[in-house]
């Protein structure tokens, strides 16, 4: 019985912690005065270099599309 109560107490505290952390951020659109930097890690040498080149091209295109649409609100 004690084990069930301690498990229930743990799960209750855990769920409360999740609920507290799940609230939306307080930042409003356009409230960031600095540019937002998106990054990625690629392997530009070795056996994965051909795949990394495609990933680099995709990342550049993604940034272009975001900026073309006015950036991140």
C-alpha positions, 0 to 999 in steps of 0.5 A: 500500500505504501508503494502505491501511495509513493508512486501516486505521489511521484506521478502527481508531482511529476504531472504538476511539473509538466503542467507548469512547464507547458505554459506558452512562452511570453514572447510576442511576435516581433519582440526579438530585436536581434536576428534569429539564428538557425543552425545545423551540424553536417559532416562536410568530409568523409563518407557522409559528405555527399549527403551533407552537401544536400543537407547544406543546400536544403538549409540554405533554401529553407533560410531563403524561404523564411526570409522571403516570407518576412522572417520568423514572426 
